[in-house]
Amino acid sequence: GPMPIRLRKLIGAVALIILVVTWALVAMALAQSPAVKANGLIEVLYYVVAGLGWVLPGMLLVRWMSQPGVNG
């Protein structure tokens, strides 16, 4: 059945933290790769994508969290 909104927000908040932490660790690991460091333009593009890439899944999570449940 549908989840109560409080539970949904708790799960969403935890998922958001996991998403951001995981994204940051992966981004830092990839930033060390020679392919990224080889070219200044690629490096800049990489940091833009790495910096903003978590926003879309984050927004989807927040939208899911804010859906009204059956009781509220």
C-alpha atoms as an extended CHARMM CRD file, in Angstrom:
* protein
*
        72  EXT
         1         1  GLY       CA              0.0000000000        0.0000000000        0.0000000000  PROA      1               0.0000000000
         2         2  PRO       CA              0.9460000000        3.6690000000       -0.1180000000  PROA      2               0.0000000000
         3         3  MET       CA              3.4860000000        4.9340000000        2.3780000000  PROA      3               0.0000000000
         4         4  PRO       CA              2.7650000000        7.5290000000        5.0540000000  PROA      4               0.0000000000
         5         5  ILE       CA              4.3560000000       10.8630000000        4.1030000000  PROA      5               0.0000000000
         6         6  ARG       CA              6.5760000000       10.9020000000        7.2030000000  PROA      6               0.0000000000
         7         7  LEU       CA              8.1230000000        7.5500000000        6.2750000000  PROA      7               0.0000000000
         8         8  ARG       CA              8.4660000000        8.6680000000        2.6530000000  PROA      8               0.0000000000
         9         9  LYS       CA             10.3250000000       11.8290000000        3.7780000000  PROA      9               0.0000000000
        10        10  LEU       CA             12.6250000000        9.8190000000        6.0400000000  PROA      10              0.0000000000
        11        11  ILE       CA             13.4960000000        7.3740000000        3.2450000000  PROA      11              0.0000000000
        12        12  GLY       CA             13.8980000000       10.2520000000        0.8070000000  PROA      12              0.0000000000
        13        13  ALA       CA             16.2140000000       12.1800000000        3.1260000000  PROA      13              0.0000000000
        14        14  VAL       CA             18.4240000000        9.1290000000        3.7260000000  PROA      14              0.0000000000
        15        15  ALA       CA             18.4740000000        8.3300000000       -0.0070000000  PROA      15              0.0000000000
        16        16  LEU       CA             19.4090000000       11.9470000000       -0.7900000000  PROA      16              0.0000000000
        17        17  ILE       CA             22.3510000000       11.8270000000        1.6410000000  PROA      17              0.0000000000
        18        18  ILE       CA             23.5210000000        8.4940000000        0.1880000000  PROA      18              0.0000000000
        19        19  LEU       CA             23.1530000000        9.8750000000       -3.3470000000  PROA      19              0.0000000000
        20        20  VAL       CA             25.1840000000       13.0200000000       -2.6470000000  PROA      20              0.0000000000
        21        21  VAL       CA             27.9390000000       11.2280000000       -0.6900000000  PROA      21              0.0000000000
        22        22  THR       CA             28.2470000000        8.4430000000       -3.2790000000  PROA      22              0.0000000000
        23        23  TRP       CA             28.2000000000       10.9590000000       -6.1450000000  PROA      23              0.0000000000
        24        24  ALA       CA             30.9450000000       13.0250000000       -4.4590000000  PROA      24              0.0000000000
        25        25  LEU       CA             33.1770000000        9.9870000000       -3.8560000000  PROA      25              0.0000000000
        26        26  VAL       CA             32.7620000000        8.7300000000       -7.4280000000  PROA      26              0.0000000000
        27        27  ALA       CA             33.3450000000       12.2390000000       -8.8130000000  PROA      27              0.0000000000
        28        28  MET       CA             36.5500000000       12.6230000000       -6.7790000000  PROA      28              0.0000000000
        29        29  ALA       CA             37.8050000000        9.2130000000       -7.8950000000  PROA      29              0.0000000000
        30        30  LEU       CA             37.1050000000        9.9650000000      -11.5610000000  PROA      30              0.0000000000
        31        31  ALA       CA             38.6840000000       13.4250000000      -11.2930000000  PROA      31              0.0000000000
        32        32  GLN       CA             42.0250000000       11.6970000000      -10.6070000000  PROA      32              0.0000000000
        33        33  SER       CA             41.8970000000        9.7600000000      -13.8690000000  PROA      33              0.0000000000
        34        34  PRO       CA             44.4490000000       10.7020000000      -16.5700000000  PROA      34              0.0000000000
        35        35  ALA       CA             41.6610000000       11.0510000000      -19.1480000000  PROA      35              0.0000000000
        36        36  VAL       CA             40.1510000000       13.9620000000      -17.2120000000  PROA      36              0.0000000000
        37        37  LYS       CA             43.4810000000       15.5980000000      -16.3650000000  PROA      37              0.0000000000
        38        38  ALA       CA             44.8120000000       15.3120000000      -19.9440000000  PROA      38              0.0000000000
        39        39  ASN       CA             42.7190000000       18.1630000000      -21.3340000000  PROA      39              0.0000000000
        40        40  GLY       CA             41.7900000000       21.4410000000      -19.6080000000  PROA      40              0.0000000000
        41        41  LEU       CA             38.4670000000       21.7260000000      -21.4480000000  PROA      41              0.0000000000
        42        42  ILE       CA             37.4800000000       18.1600000000      -20.5540000000  PROA      42              0.0000000000
        43        43  GLU       CA             38.4370000000       18.8830000000      -16.9570000000  PROA      43              0.0000000000
        44        44  VAL       CA             36.1990000000       21.9640000000      -16.8370000000  PROA      44              0.0000000000
        45        45  LEU       CA             33.2960000000       20.0890000000      -18.4740000000  PROA      45              0.0000000000
        46        46  TYR       CA             33.8480000000       17.1970000000      -16.0860000000  PROA      46              0.0000000000
        47        47  TYR       CA             33.5950000000       19.4360000000      -13.0230000000  PROA      47              0.0000000000
        48        48  VAL       CA             30.4090000000       21.0770000000      -14.3410000000  PROA      48              0.0000000000
        49        49  VAL       CA             28.7800000000       17.6710000000      -14.9460000000  PROA      49              0.0000000000
        50        50  ALA       CA             30.1030000000       16.2670000000      -11.6570000000  PROA      50              0.0000000000
        51        51  GLY       CA             28.9410000000       19.3560000000       -9.7860000000  PROA      51              0.0000000000
        52        52  LEU       CA             25.4180000000       19.4120000000      -11.1940000000  PROA      52              0.0000000000
        53        53  GLY       CA             24.7890000000       15.7780000000      -12.0820000000  PROA      53              0.0000000000
        54        54  TRP       CA             23.2720000000       14.8270000000       -8.7380000000  PROA      54              0.0000000000
        55        55  VAL       CA             20.6880000000       17.6250000000       -8.9530000000  PROA      55              0.0000000000
        56        56  LEU       CA             18.3360000000       15.7860000000      -11.3450000000  PROA      56              0.0000000000
        57        57  PRO       CA             18.0500000000       12.5410000000       -9.3460000000  PROA      57              0.0000000000
        58        58  GLY       CA             17.8830000000       14.7270000000       -6.2330000000  PROA      58              0.0000000000
        59        59  MET       CA             14.9360000000       16.6810000000       -7.6220000000  PROA      59              0.0000000000
        60        60  LEU       CA             13.1640000000       13.4490000000       -8.5660000000  PROA      60              0.0000000000
        61        61  LEU       CA             13.6810000000       12.1750000000       -5.0170000000  PROA      61              0.0000000000
        62        62  VAL       CA             12.3290000000       15.3930000000       -3.5120000000  PROA      62              0.0000000000
        63        63  ARG       CA              9.3170000000       15.2710000000       -5.8340000000  PROA      63              0.0000000000
        64        64  TRP       CA              8.6700000000       11.6700000000       -4.7580000000  PROA      64              0.0000000000
        65        65  MET       CA              9.0170000000       12.6440000000       -1.0850000000  PROA      65              0.0000000000
        66        66  SER       CA              6.5060000000       15.4680000000       -1.4110000000  PROA      66              0.0000000000
        67        67  GLN       CA              3.7720000000       13.3580000000       -3.0390000000  PROA      67              0.0000000000
        68        68  PRO       CA              0.8070000000       13.2640000000       -0.7000000000  PROA      68              0.0000000000
        69        69  GLY       CA              0.1540000000        9.8830000000        0.8620000000  PROA      69              0.0000000000
        70        70  VAL       CA             -3.3180000000        8.4600000000        1.4580000000  PROA      70              0.0000000000
        71        71  ASN       CA             -3.5060000000        9.7910000000        5.0150000000  PROA      71              0.0000000000
        72        72  GLY       CA             -1.8660000000       12.9820000000        4.3830000000  PROA      72              0.0000000000
